[in-house]
Every structure is written in C-alpha cells, then in structure tokens.
C-alpha cells in the first residue's frame, strides 16, 4: 500500500517529532530558509 501511496488504510509511525512540525514548505522555501539561517550564522562569526 505504501508503494501505491495509499496511506489512509495503514498505521503510520511518526513519533514525537511530529509535534515540532508547524508547516510543510516547498523545497524553494526550505532552501531559502536554510540559506538565510546560514547567512545569519556566518554574520555572527564575522563580527
């Protein structure tokens, strides 16, 4: 069923980490966020 994408008839284990998920960004949004955070981190080290 997983191979066919039928997930409404099976048990999905997601763990406690599912509570940390607040949104599901597109790949572009995800990479933009990661780049912004990396840039901020680098700026902290350059000061």
C-alpha positions, -999 to 999 in steps of 0.1 A, spaced: 0 0 0 29 24 7 42 19 -28 9 30 -42 5 60 -20 -25 46 -1 -18 58 34 -54 61 48 -56 23 53 -24 17 72 -8 27 105 19 54 101 45 57 128 55 94 131 69 97 166 71 127 190 88 148 164 55 153 145 47 179 172 75 200 160 61 203 125 44 236 120 43 238 83 53 219 51 73 243 30 81 239 -7 117 230 -15 124 265 -26 110 279 7 130 253 27 163 261 9 156 299 12 151 295 50 183 273 53 203 299 33 190 328 54 198 309 87 233 300 74 239 336 64 229 349 99 252 323 115 281 334 93 275 370 102 277 362 139 311 347 134 324 376 113 319 402 140 
